[in-house]
Amino acid sequence: MFFVFFALAAPLLATQDPQDLKEIELADARLAPFTASTVLDRFHILGTDALGRDLFSMTLFGTQMSLAVAVCSAVGALIVGSLLGLAAAYIGGLFETLIMRLADVFLSLPAILVALVFISVFGRGVQNIILAILLAQWTHYARAMNVAARAEMKKEYVLAARLLRLSSPRIALGQILPNCVAPIMVIFAVQFGYVIAVEASLSFLGLGLPVTQPSLGSLVAEGQEYLLSGLYWISLIPGFVLLMLVFSLNVVGDRVRRLQNPDNRQSE
């Protein structure tokens, strides 16, 4: 919640809009933390980057962008994967075989590799980053939903719904899907931190978001070349925020996973 609050409040807390060229002063490039601007009436609590942008503001907006991309791609992967897995289980036959074999192909490849290939073909940008991560992550939800839906289809309430001649979409979406939500949400909670790490890796490699749209990964990459010069804060500060963000999300995801385990619930 700490990172979410600061990401949502970035426009209010930031002392500078990093996308507004009028607020950027090159004379303030690479200022150390707790240093006042040499030109403007401004105090840089975390210093500035190589372009003179306030690092505190850049980190706030970078966290906001990283979380926004992660939410959109993770939710998109959850929806696409869950619907495909549910449809495969309900329809069965050749359709299920094709969807599950396709999922096996994607699962055999590293997520970062799938995203790299997609971006190298379709180019950079926020939408392409979201689609690339979605393409790399949907298989986890499809597999879990397929297994859960097949187990639910053997239960009596599904047979009763068919005897009542309910439509297939109503049975699948209204009866089966709600009973398969728990394992899917566990995967979502566990994978969310990994999605942020994938986006940060793409931005670090220069294949993620453009320079005008800062993210934590691009900020770390920007300051890497200045580490040996002693200008550690340019990459160290956003790198630390990225580390704590992914770590906290993994802790939350593990907590959700443990709560969904009946044995753990009883012991607690």
N, C-alpha and C positions, 0 to 999 in steps of 0.2 A: 504493500500500500504506500510505503514511503516513496518509491520510485514512480508509482502511478500518479501520486499527488503532484510531485515536482514536474512530471511530464505534462500533465494537464494544465498546471499553473505556469508553464514556461513563458507564455506571452506577458504574464504579470510580474514574474520574478526576474526575468532577463533584463539586463541593463542595456542591451544592444540587440537590434534585429540583424542577425548575421547575413540575411539575404538582401538587406538594404545597403547599397553601395555608398549612399550618402553618409552612413554612420561608421564606415570603415576608414581608418586612417593608417596608411602604410608606415608612417613615422613611428607608430606604436608597435611595430612588428617585434615579436619575440620578447616582450616585456616579462620580467619575472613576477611570480605571485606577490600580491600585496604591494603593487606598484601603481602609482598614479600615471595617467596619460600625460605624455609630453606636449600634446596639442589641445586635446579636448578636456572639458571639465568632467572627468570620469575617473573612477578608481577601479582597477582590475584585481579583484580578490584572488583569482586563480591565474592571473597573467594573461598573455595574448598568444595567438598562434603566429605562423610565419607571414600571414597576411594582415596582421594587426587586429584581428577579430577577438573580441572578449571571450576567453576560454570558458568562463562560467556560463555565459549565454549560449555558446556553442554546445557545451555539454548538456544543458537543459533541452535545447532543441534537438540535439542528436539523440538523446534518450527518448524524446517524444516521437521522433521519426522511427527509431528502431522498434519501439513498442507498437506504433501504428502499423508498420509493415508486418510485424509478427502476428498481431491480432487478425489482420485481414487475411494473411496467408494461412494461418492456423485454422481460423473459422472456415475459410473456403475449402481447405483440405478435409476438414471434419464433415462438411455438408456433402461435398462431392464423393468422398470415400464411403461415407455411411450410406448414401442413397444407392451407390453402385453395389456395395456389399449386400444391402437389403434386397435390391432388385435381383441380384444374382441368386440369392438364397430362395427367393419366392418363385422366380421363373424357372430356375434350374436348367438342366439340359445343356445344350451347346452354349447358350448365353453365359451361364455360370462358369463353364469351362474356360471360355475366352477371357472373361473378366479376371478370374483367378490366375490364369497363366500370365496375363498381362501384369497383374500385381506381383507375381513371382519374378518377372523380369526386372521390374523397378526395384523390388526389394533386394535383388542381387547386386545392385549398383549403389555406390555411396551417394548419399543425398547431395553432397557438395558437387559431385561429378555431374549428376543430372542437371542441377541448377547452372553449372558452368556451361554445359553444352547448349542449354536453352538460351542463355543470355548471349553467348557467342553468335548464335544464329539470329535472334530477334533484337539484340541490342540492349543497352542499358535503359534505366528508367524505373520509376516506382511501380508502375503496372507490371512491367516485365519481371521485376524482382518478386512481386507477389505471386505471379503465375508460375515462375520457376520453382519457388519453394513449395507452392501448392502441388505442382507436378511431382515433386520429390517426396511429398509427405502423405498423399492421399491413400497410398497402399496400406499403411498401418491401420487406418480406420476401416478400409474395405475388408481387410482380413478379419479384424475383430468383429465387425458387424455381421459378416457372413457366418461366422461360427456361432455367434449369439442368436442370430435369426433362425438358423437351422435348428438350434435347440428349442427355441420357442415354438416353432412350427409343429413340433411333435406334441405339444400340450393340448389339453382338451378345449380350452377357450378358442383356439384357432379352428378346431374342427366344428365347434358350435357356431362360430361366425360363418363358416362356409355352409353349414346346414341352413342357416338363416338367409342364405343367398346374398350376403353383403358383397359389395364390389371389391375387386382385388386391391385397388388403391386404398380403400377404407380399411381393409383387413391389415395390409402391410403398414400403412402410415398411422392408422388409428389404434390398432391392436398390438402389432408386433413391435413396432419402433419404440414406443414408450417403455417397454420392458427390456430394451437393449441399451438404454441410455447410460447406465452406470459404468460398464466397462469402457465405453467410448469416452466418457468424461475423464476417466483415469488416464487414458492414453493422451488426451488433450492436455491435461495438467502436466504430465511427465514430458511431453514433447515440446511444450511451449518455450522453455528455456533453450532447448536445442535449436529451435527455429531462429531465435535471436542470434545464437552463435553462428548459424549458417549465413544469415544476412550480414553479420559483422565480418565474417570471413570473406564474403564476396566483395564487400566494400573495401576491405583491407587490400585485396588483390587488384583493386581498381576496376572491378566489373559490377559494382553495386550501384549505389545512388550517385548522381552527379555531384560535382563540387558545390553547386549552389544549394543542395539539399543535404546538410550535414547529418551524418550518422556516427555512432560511436566507433564503428570499424574504420571509416574514412579518417576520423580524427586521429586514431592510433597510427594509421599508415602515414598521415601527414607529418607527424612528429618523429617518426622512426629515423629519418636521415639526420636529425639534430641531436640524437641521443649522445653520440660520441663528442659532441661539442659542449655538453653540459646542460643543454636546454631540455632537461628531462620532463618538465611539466607538460609540454605540448602533447606527448603521448601517454605519459604516466597517469595523469588525472582521468582522461576518458577511458583509458584501459582499466583502471581500478573500478570505475563506475560500471563498466561492462562486466567485469569479473563479479562484482557484488550483485549485479542485476541477475545474471545467469545463475549464480549460486543461490540467491534467495528464491528464484522461481523453481529451481530443482528441489529445494527444501519443501516448498509448498506442494509441488507435484508428488514428492515422496510421501508427504503427510496425507494427501488425498488418496493415494494408493493404499496406504496402511488403513485408513478409515473404511475403505471399501472391502477390506479383507475381513470376513466374519470372525476369524480367529483373533485378529487384532482388536476388533471392537469388543469382543467378550473379555479379553485380558485387560482392556482399559476401563 
